[in-house]
């Protein structure tokens, strides 16, 4: 017996995007918004670390204040930087968790207070995003 209007969705194709607050060459400071679309439990980012590897042309500060970063609206539990690699561990979810696995988005906001800077030349720059076995790339578009 078929049920009208029912649909079964398959797993989503994970993807990532990055958008700077200003896409002009050489601008500093800029904020970055990184969105990672993947399957999430109860719409929460979980506690698995997320590693972001920035291109060599990106201006990366020596230190990044924890308060300059939000993961899906919350301060991360930990934040570290090694060269061009930034590792962010989301804070553990609070309250009741559920068992629903569904498509969702992790939004990482890095504010201007982190003091990141755009590459000096226009172009498309790759940012690698890794989380457990997930390996994604996002394009940072810098143009005049």
Steps between C-alpha positions, in 0.01 A plus 500: 500500500644838402462800723436826316750775567761285670861523400817336617805717469843350464812629671610849403819582317716687755623841386664814634502870420704794628402866474717790616342822627690682224630325189748768390871413484717587799217602734571445870323430727225291344250266656442157350184293491560133428198276445530123502196309376489141620291254698470601866351339807208714623633794297796535738865528388616231743841510667723366222779751422481694174830587334516791256813536286533844349688583178857630525389841371249553784624723781466298820557655844748345744225448754124477464287594799248232590240777526550585129354166387148356514393153393128494425459799729704371795856553620715199411633276777855533365682685225858453385715626216803333348630685196209536258301225671229596749333230707168577665322266739131586533355526849307195619126536448296570809158368586325200355644342188308290254582224254389681183765513229406753234656755264625808677756778493785585733569872477841622616528876540844652546463867591718791394654503848693186396687728254500278191593665171419429137768398252661796323406382150160426347429134438336186628665348806430156639422442864509140624253395768544168679284330761562137585477316166341795319735700274354804325627800309348844478587782265601841638433746215702822513425754230531871424 
